[in-house]
Amino acid sequence: MIKIRKHLQKDIPYRVKWLNNPEVNKFIGDEMGQKTNLKKEKEWFSNYLKAKNKKFFTICDSSKPIGFMGLSHISKSNKNADLFIAIGEDDYRGKGIGKIAIKWLINYGFKKLKLHKINLGVIEDNNHAIKVYRELGFIIEGKMKDEVFYKGKYRDFLSMAIFNSKK
Ligand SMILES: CC(C)(COP(=O)(O)OP(=O)(O)OC[C@H]1O[C@@H](n2cnc3c(N)ncnc32)[C@H](O)[C@@H]1OP(=O)(O)O)[C@@H](O)C(=O)NCCC(=O)NCCS
């Protein structure tokens, strides 16, 4: 049973585990494949608690944390935000959980925060994520050529967005 709750201090060790998982960090971060540690994630969390423009959630299988997601750069004036998601536990990817979680987050952004648009960035190689985003209604708005250098190759980065059609 999938449950979504607030992202909490007790999730910090999971953040380290998930963000260091090669199956996750090959697709995320400012620099693909970068490693994190407890100190950096404690710092991230204390900044997160102070930030007014970020809302993060932990995705759980009953009570077991399996991943996290959130909206950042939430702009009240532009009514937009950036979406992020990572299913950190290997056994839980490809089972429909990401789709359920993203749907929940889109609904949260549009209904609760009353956003007009939700943006995300995804590396062109991340076919799985792109498929999920498309199925949920995200469109490709642009492509940044050679934006990421990873494992000896420049890769394109896609900007995707979904719009709140009910105003
Ligand atoms: C991207 C991610 C959030 C998707 O969540 P998920 O739970 O794995 O995705 P789902 O199981 O909901 O997949 C939904 C669809 O993708 C398909 N799919 C599953 N595994 C796949 C794979 N390896 N390659 C391509 N498509 C795949 C499923 O068949 C499903 O399609 P359907 O709804 O038509 O049946 C998750 O895989 C993840 O965290 N990946 C690592 C981090 C990452 O890439 N984050 C996004 C950065 S932009």
The ligand as a Gaussian input file, in Angstrom:
#p B3LYP/6-31G(d) Opt

LIG

0 1
 C       11.568000       7.647000     -13.060000
 C       10.880000       6.954000     -11.898000
 C       10.415000       7.976000     -10.872000
 C        9.627000       6.241000     -12.453000
 O        8.985000       5.563000     -11.398000
 P        8.660000       4.000000     -11.543000
 O        7.871000       3.602000     -10.357000
 O        9.912000       3.251000     -11.797000
 O        7.759000       4.046000     -12.851000
 P        6.453000       3.203000     -13.133000
 O        6.614000       1.799000     -12.692000
 O        5.305000       3.987000     -12.583000
 O        6.505000       3.209000     -14.723000
 C        5.467000       3.606000     -15.473000
 C        5.666000       3.148000     -16.889000
 O        7.022000       2.931000     -17.297000
 C        7.198000       1.609000     -17.829000
 N        8.498000       1.080000     -17.459000
 C        8.808000       0.406000     -16.339000
 N       10.125000       0.111000     -16.309000
 C       10.650000       0.603000     -17.469000
 C       11.955000       0.618000     -18.040000
 N       12.993000       0.069000     -17.399000
 N       12.130000       1.249000     -19.241000
 C       11.083000       1.838000     -19.875000
 N        9.824000       1.859000     -19.376000
 C        9.610000       1.232000     -18.189000
 C        6.103000       0.806000     -17.240000
 O        5.757000      -0.224000     -18.126000
 C        5.000000       1.827000     -17.081000
 O        4.308000       1.990000     -18.289000
 P        2.739000       1.729000     -18.350000
 O        2.138000       2.658000     -17.341000
 O        2.409000       2.099000     -19.752000
 O        2.578000       0.292000     -17.998000
 C       11.793000       5.896000     -11.198000
 O       12.127000       4.870000     -12.114000
 C       13.077000       6.485000     -10.634000
 O       13.083000       6.995000      -9.518000
 N       14.178000       6.401000     -11.394000
 C       15.491000       6.831000     -10.918000
 C       15.585000       8.330000     -10.666000
 C       15.035000       9.129000     -11.823000
 O       15.252000       8.832000     -12.983000
 N       14.285000      10.196000     -11.465000
 C       13.726000      11.090000     -12.434000
 C       14.728000      12.151000     -12.788000
 S       14.082000      13.263000     -14.030000

